[in-house]
Amino acid sequence: MKRHHRDLPVLSSINLTSLLDVTFMLLIAFMVIAPLLKYGLRLELPEVKTAKRIEQKTTFTITIQKQLDEEESERIYLNDKRVTLDELTEELHANYERARNIDVVIEADKNASYGRFAQVIAAVQDAGVENIGIVTQPVTKRSSSR
């Protein structure tokens, strides 16, 4: 018996539906599993009687926001909580008395006044804190078109 054979037309498109299904399932699996993973090596540490506990430093972030309107001065935030200069000094001093091992990081808007920045540094020093850092943005290289 002779069969009729005719050539099938060439498909110029690829069906990506199953590929996308698998990709989304993998994405969901990683999103669920990733927070549960603990990074690093699995260790069983030995127990000793003379081990000393290392103090961890507490870091406070002070943010100085530029002046938003004419009637208001720059806003100051301590760990995302709006404070005045006096409240800033009081809170830092209270925390410094509890644990002397604290750091302060200052994030100031580049358009905030230098006077307000100096007042914040003075308030931090009045609280007794010595470790002060300033957050900046690295300079990006621009391509010269000369």
C-alpha positions, 0 to 999 in steps of 0.5 A, spaced: 500 500 500 502 506 498 501 512 503 500 519 501 506 523 504 506 530 503 511 535 507 509 539 513 509 546 513 515 549 517 513 553 523 517 559 524 514 560 531 516 557 538 511 555 543 514 558 549 508 557 554 511 550 557 518 554 558 514 560 561 510 555 566 517 552 568 520 558 569 515 561 573 514 555 578 522 555 579 521 563 581 516 561 586 520 555 589 526 560 590 522 565 593 519 561 598 525 557 599 531 563 599 528 566 606 529 559 609 536 558 607 541 560 612 548 562 609 555 559 611 557 553 613 554 548 618 558 548 625 557 545 631 561 550 636 564 547 642 562 549 649 567 552 654 567 555 660 571 561 659 568 564 653 567 571 653 561 574 650 563 580 645 559 586 645 555 588 638 555 595 636 549 599 636 548 603 630 544 609 630 542 613 623 541 620 623 538 623 617 537 630 615 532 632 610 533 639 606 528 644 607 521 643 604 518 649 604 519 656 607 516 656 614 519 649 616 527 648 617 530 641 615 527 635 618 532 631 623 530 623 623 533 618 628 532 611 625 526 614 621 523 617 627 522 625 627 526 628 632 528 635 635 535 637 636 534 636 644 530 630 643 536 627 639 541 629 644 537 626 650 535 619 646 543 618 644 545 620 651 540 615 654 542 609 649 550 611 650 549 610 658 546 603 657 551 601 652 557 605 651 559 601 644 555 605 639 556 608 632 552 614 629 551 614 622 549 621 619 545 621 612 544 629 610 541 631 603 546 635 599 542 641 599 541 641 607 544 647 610 551 646 613 549 650 619 544 644 621 549 639 619 554 642 624 548 642 630 547 635 629 554 633 630 554 638 636 548 634 639 551 627 637 558 629 641 554 632 647 550 625 648 557 623 649 558 619 642 565 619 639 564 614 633 561 618 628 560 616 620 558 620 614 554 617 608 556 619 601 555 617 594 561 615 590 563 619 584 561 616 578 566 617 572 563 621 566 565 619 559 568 626 556 566 628 549 572 632 548 
